[in-house]
Amino acid sequence: MPGIVPTTQPAHRPTSDRRTTPARLPQPQPVHAALVCTALPSLAVSSTTGQLTGQGLDGCYRDGRRILARCEVRAAGEEPLVVQGRLIAADRALFTGVIRRTGERGPDPEIRMERLRSADGTERITFHSSATRSVRLPVEIYLGTDLADLGAVAVGLPGPELRAAVHGSGLRWSGRGAHAVVTATPAPQDALASAGLLRWELELPPGGRRTIELHPRLQHGAGGVPAPAGRGPDTSVPGPRTGPAGPRTRSERPPHSWSPARLECDDARADALMAGSLDDLHGLLMRDPSLPTDVFVAGGFPWRCGLAPAEALWTARMLLPLGTRLVASTLRILARTQQATPGADFGRIPGLLRDAGPHAPAGCTGIEATLLFPAVLAEARRWGLPDQETERLLPAAERCLQWLRTAADPRGADRGGYLPDPAPDGPYRCETQAHAHRAAVLGADLLDACGSPGAAELRDWAAELRARFRTDFWVDDRTGGRPAALLTCDGRPVPHLGATVAHLLDTGLLGGGTLAPGLLDAPQTDQLSRLLRSPAMDSGWGLRGLAAKESGYNPFGHRSGAVRVHETAVAAAGLAAAGHEAAAGALTKGLLDAGESFGHRLPEMFAGEQRTAGSIPVPHPAACRPAAIAAAGAVQILIALAGLRPDVPAGTVAVRPLGTTPLGAMQLTGLTIAEQPFAVRISRLGMGMVEEAADGLQLRA
């Protein structure tokens, strides 16, 4: 059976030739065709055959270590012919196969196999017989591991396969400060440590079945080689994002941190997308190791299986219609990471750099998270975050706003007061100004509500930013103009068009069901809607990261042409709120169509190839799947159709659904407003009716 060898030295090359063998550069391992069972910090990855081959990302992982790389089943001397492999939940996969034995007559196999795998690597392998006589079935399972870090495996740099030892009713491997153990039930009749092999002779009665269970586990402690200090998740550029599976957490699964929302729609695909997305999010839910009562949603498999601050906040914000518990715990976790040392970075939330495509240097995810923090807290209060929780998090939000005002104009008025990203040397990105403006306007609303000073100063700064932005960032042309993607440090606009402009439409929720003012005026917003609807931007499945007519366009580019689900969802919700219902509906239906091709579990991104008759979306080999902001974006884009705008402190909620009803009639149940269940029905005529709400919550026109 195949083993696991370091990719820096091929197995066929002699040791004496090591000095002349060039080290292989890390290469991201594709995940688009894999079945990934997720219940972080546990993961199980295989192809649709169910066999763990030790190649690529195959394996079972715990706490960022591959505890089982190889688990290959043979029955009657052959591999089962697997006819179906599928996820039945985010944390479970089922593989169905048949077994042909020597001497069998006819085309119909008499033995079938069902292989049920959980995210923690536990397997139930059941053999069913349809024979009319007893069958003796020899079964062999080959096991192996390298105890490699997920970050290394994800870029094609696994470790050598470790030597196994017989251990009880299974096998054991020792590595860097840890052991992997696999126990089997029933105990095998034979165990060969040198081959990593367990053997059984199963007796299947007529019409009967027999089951073998495998239980892998990770043991930390003495006996292994001391492990080196682990790297944090790496999202640096320009290379692929790598890193281990994030912080070590307790073995217990986190509790659900949002209500069990359900959608019933004329288009049943929307129901499936909602259910699949929430299932993916549950699989990515993790505890904070420093305070396990707080949870967050990890970024995604395989590149961000730990805390990604900006993505965690986006996810929590998009799930606000399902309750405020996730937002509260995510904000508490990030408040503990906030820079507390006096200086230029005081109040900033740390974050790594992120590739921004061919026309801009890397952007800072920490800046995005810092600006999201006060805005998300302000909106959570409108959705019903308890006052004591708001007061507890207010000091951290104030520090974020203090950092914003300090960093927004680091070199005087000659820089226009824009916020550079990364700080302090720029450039000035349009989406960063949108995040900063939203933080200032919603932050001022929050400060006023809590009786804290500084709101007037923030509103004045935001008003000045709007006035400057509408001139400095708008590039006139014969098609009606467009927002610049960024200004260089010397004030030169870079006019390429990409999906990040969607953030200009997302202004945030204020009191009374109103939305905050945007950086664009009404005619500019109308023009932006036309641009987003153009074939250059809308692939038919969602918005491209860079318009197809721009230089540097690459349909597989992370930020230069691929469709990113999150940005498409932001654009659709923003267009709907701005009254551009046709554009919002088109993006919603395109993303729903894409979701059907991906089994109603959207990846982080997919290729920006143009949709044509009979085509389907093309997967991106390096996309996270499951991915938190893709799953949360799918939830947001569907709930946005109902147009919910709560103001719990004022005791009101507005329901302003899209009159175009792009998906027909729909009913949303299991939502949460004011910490109480909320349900709403939208008719085919676009009329909304509240069916369940908290006592005292009044419907606002």
N, C-alpha and C positions, 0 to 999 in steps of 0.2 A: 504494500500500500504506500502511497506517496507520503513522504516526510516533510518536515518544515526545515528549511535551511536558510541561513542569512542571505539576503539578496545581494550583499556586498561581496560575496564569494560563491559563485555557482558551485553546485555539488560535484560536478564532473571535473573541476580544475584542481590539480594537485596543490598541496600546501606550499611546496617550494616555489610556486608561481605567484604567491600572494603579492609580492612587491611590484609586479608588473600588471596586476589586475586593477583597473581603475574602479574606484568606488562608484556605485550606482547612485545617481541623484534621486532624492525622494520623489515619488510620483503618487499622486492621490489615487486611491483604489476606488473603482466605480461601485456605486451602491444602487444605481437605478433599477437593476434587475433583481436585487436581493429581497428576500423576505426578512424583515427586521421585527423581532418581538421586543417590545420596549416596556420596562417597568423600572426606571432608573432607581438605583444604580446598577440594575441588572439588564443585560442585553443578550439576545441570541440572534445570530445572523447566518443565513444559509441561502443557497439557491432554491428554486422551486422543487428540486429533488429531495430536499431535506437532509442530504448528506453533508456533513461538515468535513471538508477535504483538507483543511489546513492551508488552503490557498486564498489569497486576497484577504477579505475581511471575515471569512468564515470563522465561526467560533461562538462560544459563550463567554461573556464578560461579566466581571463583578468588580465594582470599585475601580474601574479603569484597567483591570488586568484580564488577560485572556486565560481563563481557567480551563478551557477545553477548546482546542483548535481542530481536533479530528475526532469524528464520531461517525464511522461508516459501517453500515449494516449490510451483512450478506446472509442470505437464507438459501439453503440447498445449493451452496457453492457459488451463487450468483447475486449480483445486486438486484434488489427489487426494481421492477419497471414502474416508476412513479408516474401516475396518470394525472394527478392533480396536487398542487401545493398552494395553500392560500392562508391568509390571515383570517382568523375567526374573531379576533379582538386584537387590540393594540399589543397585548402581552402574550398572545397564543397563536400558534400556527398548526395547521393540520395537513398532513401529507398522506395521500392515499395511493397505494401501489398494489401490484399483483406479482405473484411469484410463479414461475414456470419450473417444474421439476423434470428431471431426466425421465423419459419414458411416458410422460403425459401425452394422451391422444386428444386430437381435436383442438380447435382454436380457443376454447374457453378455459381459462385458468381456474383451478379449484381453491387456491389459497390467495387471500388478499391480506394486505397489511395496512393498518392505520397507525400513524405515528404522530402523536400529539406532543408538541414541545411548548414549554412555557419560557418566559423571558429569563428566569433564573437558571435555565438549562435543564430543568427536570423534564424527563421524557417518559411517556407511556407508549411502548411499542407493542401493539396487539396484532396477533396473527389469527385470522378467521378461516375456518375450513368449511367448504361446501361439499367435501367429499363424502361418499357414502360408507367409507371405511376409515379406520384410524390411520393417521399419517404421522410418520416420524420426520420431524423437520429440524435439521441441523442449522443453528444460528450462530453467526460469528459477528462480534462488534469490535472494530479496531478503534482504539482511543489514543490520543496524544495531545500534548500541549507544549507551549514554549513560555507560558506565564509572561508574555510580552505586554508592554503598555499599549493601550488602544491607540495612542497618538503615533507610536512607531508603526503599528500594523496598518493604520489608515493611510500612511504614505509609502507603503510597500517595503518597510524595513522591520520584518519580524525577527524573532530570535531563533536559535537552533532548537530543534525538538529535544526535550529533556528525557532522560532515562526514567522509565517507570519502575515501580516496585509494587509487588503484590501487597495489598492492604485490606485485611478483612475480606469482605465480599466484593472487592473491586481493586482499583489501582490508585497509586499515589505518586505525585511528582513534586520535587523540591526545587525551588529557584531562589530568586532574590528576596530573601526575607519573608517568603511565603510558601505555602504548600497548596497544591490542588489535589482533591480527592474525589474519586467517583465510586460510589457504592451501587450495587445492583441487587434487585429483588426480582425473582429468587436468585440466590447465590449461583454463580456460574459453576458448571461442572469442571471447568478447566480455565486456568488463567496463566498466560505466558507474558511475563513482564517484558522480556526482551523484544517482543513484537507488539506490545501494547494491546494484547488480544484477550477477549473474554469469549468463552464458548458454552453453548447449551445444546442439549438434545431434547427438543420439545416433543411431547406426545399430544397431538391434536385429535380428540375423539370426533366421530362423525358429527358434522354440524357444530363443532365446538370451537373454542378459542383459548389462547394462552397469551399472557401479557408479561413483558419484561419492563421493569422500571429502572431508570438511571437517575441518580441524584448527585450532580456535581456540586462541590462547595469549595470555597476559598478559606484557607486558614492562615492567619498572620502569626508570626512568632519565630521562636528559635528553631534552628535547624537548617534554615536557608541562608543563602548568601545575602549580606546586607544590601538593601536596595538603595540606589542613588537618590538624591533629592529630586522629586518630580518637578517637571515644568508646569507652569500654569498654561491654560488654554492660550494658543497663539493665533491671533488673527492678523499678524503682521503681513505686510505686502512686500513684493509682488507675488510671492509664492503662495502655495495652498495653505489653508488654515489648518493647523494641526494642534494636537494636544491631548492629554489624557482625558478620562471621562469625568473630570471635575472633582469636587470635594468628596471625600469619603463620608458616607452617611450611615445612620443606623439601618439595621436590616429591615425594620418594620416599614411597610409602605405608608406614605403620607396619606392623611385623610383627604377626601374630596374637598376642594376649596372653592367650589362654585355650585350653584344649584343645578339640578338635572333638567336642563332645558330641552324642549322637544318642539320640532317644527312639523306641521302637517300642511302640505302645500299641494296645489293642483299639479305641479311638476314634482313628482315623487323623487326625482334626483336631488332636489334641494334637501329633502328630509334625510336622504342617505349621506349627503355631504356634511350636514350639520352633525349627524350622529358619528360619522367617521372622524371628523375633526375634533370633536370633544373627546373621543376615545384616544386619539393620538396625544392630545394635551394631557390626559390622565397618565399616559405612559411616560411623559417627560417631567412629571411633577416630582420635585425633590425637596428634602429637608435641608435646612441650613445647619451644617455641622456644629457651628458655635452656639446655636440655640434651636434645637430640633423641633420646637413647637412652631417655628416659622418655616414656611415653604415658599418655593418659587418654581417657575417653569423653566427648565433648561432650554438652551437654544435649539439643539437638534442633533441627530446622529448623522455622521460620526464626528463632525468637526467641533461641535460646541455642546458637549454632554455635561457641561457645568453651567455656572452662572455667567450669562452674557448680559450685562446691565441694561443696555438700551433695549435689547430684544425682550428681556424679562418685563420691562416696564410697558413696552408696546403690547405685549401679550395680555398683561393684567388690565391695561386700559381698554383693549378691545373686548374683554370679557366682563366689563362693568355691568352690562345688563343681566348678568348671572350672579351678581352680588359683589360686595366690597371686601370679602375676606382675603382673596388673593392679592388685591391691591395693597391692603394694609400690611400683610406680611412681607410682600416684595419691597415696599417702601421702608419697612423697618430694617430689612436685611441691607439695603443699599445705604441707609442712613449710617449704619455701622461701618461702612467702607469709606465714608466721606472724608476728604482731607481736612484734618483738624489743626494742622500746624500753620501758624500765621505765615502769610506770604502770598505770592501771586496765585497759587492754586488753592488757597483757603476756600472751602465750601464746594470744591469740585469733586464729582464722583469719578473715580479712576476708570479708565477704559482703554483698550488697545486701538491701534490704527486699523483702518479697513480700506481695502482697495476701492478707488473711486473712478476707475476707468481710464481711458487713454488721454483725457483732456484735463485731468486735475491730479494733484498729489493726493496721497492717502488722507482720509478724514479720520476724526477722532470719535470713537463710540462713547468715550467718557463725556465729551461735551454734549452729545445728544442726550445721554442719560441725565446729565445735570439739568438740562433745560426741560426735559420731560417731567422730572420729579415734582416741581411745584404745580405744573399744569395738571398732572394726573391726580395729585392730592386735591386740587380745587374741584375737579370734575367728580372725583369719588364722593366728595361732600355733597354735591348736587344729587348723586344717586343714592345717598343715604348712609354714608360713612358716619358712625357715631361721633358725637362731639368730642368725647374724651380721646378717641383715636386721632381725630384731626389735631387736637391740641398737643398730643404727644409727638406728632410728626411735624408740627409747625416750625420748630427751631431749625430742623434740617432743611425745610423748604426755604426759610429765610436765608440760610447760608448759601443755598443755590442761587437765590436772587441777588445776594450780595456779590457772589462771584460773577454773575452776569453783568452787573453794573460796573464792576471793576475791569472785566476783560473786554467789554464792548467798545471801549475807546481807549486803548492802552497808550496811544501816542498823540492824543489831542484831537481837536475837531477836524484837522486836515484829513483824517482817515474816515470821516463821515459818521462815526459812531457805530459802524457795523461791527459784527462779531466775527473775528477771524477763526478759522478752523483748519488746522490746529492753531491754538493760541500759542504765542502772541503774534506770529508772523504771517498769518493768512494761508490761503486766499479767503475771500469772503463768498461763501456758497449761498445760493438762494435758499436752499432748504434749511440751512443753519439759521438764516435770518427769520425764516418762518417759525422755526422752533423757538427762537429767542423772543419773537413778537408774541407768540402764544403764551410763553412762560410769563412775560411781563404783564399782559392783559389779564390772564387768569390768576396770576400771582397777586396782582393788585386787588382783584375781587376777593381772593382768599384773605389777604391782610385786612381789608376793610371788615370782612365778616367776623374776623377774630379780634378786632380792635387793636391791631398792630400798626405801627407807623410805617411809612414808606410807600403807600399805595399811590399817592398823587405823583410822586417822582417817577414811578414806574409807568404810569399812564402817560405822562408827558413825554417820556423817552419813547414809548411805543408810538405815540402820535407823530413825533418827529421822524421816527423810522419809516412809518407808512408814507409820509410825504416825500422823503428822499428816495425810498425804494421805487416808487411808481415812476420816477424819472430816471434814476441811475441804473436800475436793473431792467428797464424796458428797452428793447432794441426794435426800432421801427424798421419795417421793410414793406415791400409791395404786397405781401400777403396779409398784412394787418398787424404785424409785429409779434414779438414773443418775449418771454422773460429770459434774461441771461442766466446761464447755469451758474456763473460766478463772476465776480470781479477780481482781477488780479490785484496784487498789493499796490500797484500804481494806479488803480481805478479803471483799468481797461476791461470792458465786458467781454466775456467769452460766450458766444451766442448759441452754442450747440443745444439741441433739444433732447431732453431725456425724461424718464419717468419721475425723477426726483422733484420735478415741478408740481407733482400731485400734492406735495406738502403745503403748497401755497393755498390750496383749497380747504385744508383742515385747520379751522380757526379755533375750535374748542367751544365748550358749552358754558354759558353764563346763566344768571338767574332769569326766572320767568320764561324759561324755554327759549331764550334768545341765544344766538351764536355770536361769538366775539367778531369784531371787524377783521377783515383780511388785509394783507399787504397789497392786494390788487384792487383797483376800483371795478365797478360793474362792467364797463366795456372791455377792460383787460381780462376779466374773468370769462366773459362771453368768448373772447378770442382764444383763451386758453382751452375752453371747452371744445372749440372747433379743431384746435391743434391735436388734442388728445383723441378725437374721433377720427382723425385722418388715418389712412392706411399706413403711413410712415410710422405712426406710433402704435396704433391698435393692430396687433397681429391677427385678431379674430379670436384669440384665446386669452388676451390680456395685453397690458401695456409693455412695450419693449423698454429696456433700460436706456437705450439710445435709439433715436429715430433711424429708420433704415436708410435715409438719405444722407446721414451725417458721416463725415470721415471717421474712420476707426470703428464703424459698425461691425459687430461680430455677433451673429445670432446665439453663439455659445458664450459670449462675454459676460462675466459676472455682473458688471456694471456698464457694459457696452453693447447690449442688445438682447440679452436673455430676458424673459418675462419673469418678474419677481412678484409673487402672489400678494405680498404685503403691500407693495406700492399700488398695485391695481385695486386692491380693496380700499386703500386710503382715497384713491382718486374717485372710485364709484361713490363712496359715502360723501365725499366732499362735493361732487357734482350734484348729487341728490339734494343735499342741503342748500346748494346755491340755486336750485330750481331747474337744473339741466337734467331733467328726468330721462329723456331719450338716451343721452350719452351714458348716464348712470346705468340704465337698464341694459344697454348693449354690452357694457363691460361686465355686468353681473351675469348675463346669459353666457357670454364667452367664457368666463371663469367656471361657470357651472358645467358647460360642455367639456372643458378641459378636465374638470374633476371626474367626470364619468370615465374618461380614458385612463385615469390614474386610480381607478377603483374607489373613488370618492375619498381619497386621502391625498391631498395635494402636496407635492414636494415644495421645497423652498423656492425653486425656480425651474424653468424649463426653457428649451431653445425658442428664440423669437422668430422662428420660421413662419412665413405667411400662411394663413389658413386657406386651403383650397378645397374644392369638392372632393369628398372622400378621404381627406387627410385627417391625421390625428396629431396631437402635440408630440414633439420629439423630446424625450427625457434629456436632462443634463447629467452627465456622469458624476459630477462633483457636487451635486446639490444635496443638502441635508434632507433626509426623509426618514422619519417624521421631522418636521420643522415647526417650532412653536409659532412663529409669526405667520407662517402660511396657514396653519390650522386656525389660529385666532383670527386671521384675516378673512378666512372663509366664514367663520361665525359672524364677524362684524358685517360683512357685505350682505348677509341674509337678514340679520336683525335690522340693518339700516333701512330695509324696505318698509318697515313699520313706522319709521320716523319718530322714535321715542325721544322725548326731551323732558326729563324729570327735573324738578326743583324741590327736593324733599324738605329743605329748611323752610320753604314757603308753603309746603303742603300741597303742591300741584304737580301735574304731569300733563304734557301735551303729546298728542298722537297725531302725527302729520305724515301719513303714508304716501308713497308715490301713487299719483292718480293713474299712471300708465299701467300699474300692476304687471310688471314684466313677467312674473312667474304665476300669475293668476291669483286666486284666493289663497289665503294662508292663515294659519292659526299658530300662535306662539304660546306655549305653556311652560311653566317651570322657570320663568324669569324671576328676578328679584329687584324690587324697588322699595326703599325704606326698610330694608331687612325683612320684607314680607313678600309672599308669593304674588306674582303679577302675570296675568294672561291677557292677550289681545287677539282679536280676530280682524282680518282685513278682507273685505269683500272683493269680488271681481270688478266692482265699480270704483275701488280705491277708498271705500269708506271704512274707518276704523271703529271698533267697538271694544271697550275694556270689559273683560269677563271676570277678572279677579284682581283685587288691589287691596292695599293696606287700608285699614279703617282711617277715615279722615283725609285720605288723599283725594284731591279734587281734580277733575278733568279740566284743563285749560284749553280754551279755543285756539 
